[in-house]
Amino acid sequence: MEINIHNIGDNIGPEKILLLRQPRIGLEAIVVVDNVACGPAIGGLRMAPDITIEEIYRLARAMTLKNAAAGLTHGGAKSGIIADPACSREQKEKLVRTFARMIKELTEYIPGPDMGTNEECMAWVIDEIGRAAGLPRVLGGIPLDEIGATGFGVAVAAEVAAPEAGFSIKGSHFAVQGFGAVGKHAAKFLCKQGAILVAASDSQGATQNQNGLDLDALINHKKEGSPVKTFPGGQAMDNNELVGTKCDIWIPAARPDVLTENNVDQLKARLVVHGANIPATETAEQLMHKRGILNIPDFIANAGGVICAAVEYHGGSEKQAMETIEEKIRTNTLETLQRSKKENLLPREAGVKMALSRIKKAMADSGT
């Protein structure tokens, strides 16, 4: 594990950075607890072979902002196991259970599912340490991937932002980068509002059809284990071509930093709604703003998952979770856009200002 913690941190956090290692089973993991002024931190546990401390810190900070912006009584954290998520189920269970035992005493951190992990992984975590969010339904959880909590919130943010970008959702064209748990459900909810999916991608490639992709057929195609690029209802293309798709809404729902100064000029969309965490670099967001492309940041648009997890953690129902997601994301997207316009700020700057005001008040109230 490459260790480089220079230039990480400010007066908000992080409070703790943990590097975990268990050589016997090949576990290497990172935990960053960023800030707990608003309450114990909720943040996903991801699994990927190329995780870095810097990435986990940035994701933890995004969770701090996301939870504060959503008005949750939780701080922000993130963790990552450095491993291939496609490893055997037996190996994944060993890694996740060992990780859970190693964070048992870190009671200010509540893990949830993230990229490379799921509800079953959280069942293993809660079995080991008695705390987790995003549990399977049989354990009293609200399966956020099954109901599409994060994707639903992304669709709500898009609906709110579309008029500000100069169009309505009905009849608009959109593209999804990362046709997985978040991207698929965002597409479902947007199509229900009359939007048209014209391009989508997964890790193996992309497909497009300006007349519209058949969403149900594409979902079934993926369920059969086939990559998006082989979908017969579209024209295959490389992943890097998806950025230049002609559309109204472009939804990054995959890995961090997919939009950079090197490709953002290819965007032909009027609105970018972040389904993934930190999918655009700071420079890319500035360039989008200069070009008049409205950009709804991750911690505002994709908070549906953690809102759902918080409702579950406090004993709420699925119905309450979906109602809370809609109310909070609708309100926060509107406030972010109003602040951005009134104070001549980038949407991210406006959202950060809103979230930080809540965090700093919590820190002052708690004496931290």
Secondary structure, 3 states (H helix, E strand, C coil): CCCCCCCCCCCCCCCEEEEEEECCCCEEEEEEEEECCCCCEEEEEEEECCCCHHHHHHHHHHHHHHHHHCCCCCCEEEEEEECCCCCCHHHHHHHHHHHHHHCCCCCCEEEEECCCCCHHHHHHHHHHHCCCCCCCHHHCCCCHHHHCHHHHHHHHHHHHHHHHHCCCCCCCEEEEECCCHHHHHHHHHHHHCCCEEEEEEECCEEEECCCCCCHHHHHHHHHCCCCHHHCCCCEEECHHHHHHCCCCEEEECCCCCCECCCCHHHCCCCEEECCCCCCECHHHHHHHHHCCCEEECHHHHCCHHHHHHHHHHCCCCHHHHHHHHHHHHHHHHHHHHHHHHHHCCCHHHHHHHHHHHHHHHHHHHHCC
